[in-house]
Amino acid sequence: MSVMLTLLSIVFEIPPSMDGWLSFALFMGYNITAECCFAATLGKRLLGIQVVRHGGAAPTWRSAFYRNFGKFISPLPLYWGFIRILTPSFPQAIHDEVARCFVVEKRGASNLDPHVKSP
């Protein structure tokens, strides 16, 4: 990522003081676009998981934005937003709950609400 930022800074003559904002914009832009258009980033595709809303629909631009912006809130306090994924009663991170999304396995996408038991 730093190599790409360096190249972009040189090509577009971006001052070094803007590198943090450029990193933030690239992170948010990539994640939001990938989740909205393909329901998964490259890493999620490699793991065979995807992001969906209730009913199996791909995230909207708004829900993808909320989900990715919420990733900056999930570490507060003491990473509870991420740790709660491990709880069996509610396996959802705070940023997923804010965006009303779930992360599911692609092949297991028939039951998209983890709170509903399969027959």
Sequence and secondary structure as in RCSB ss.txt:
>XXXX:A:sequence
MSVMLTLLSIVFEIPPSMDGWLSFALFMGYNITAECCFAATLGKRLLGIQVVRHGGAAPTWRSAFYRNFGKFISP
LPLYWGFIRILTPSFPQAIHDEVARCFVVEKRGASNLDPHVKSP
>XXXX:A:secstr
 HHHHHHHHHHTT  GGGHHHHHHHHHHHHHHHHHHHHSS HHHHHHTEEEEEGGG    HHHHHHHHHGGGTTT
TTTTHHHHGGG TT    HHHHHHTEEEEESTTTTS  TTS   
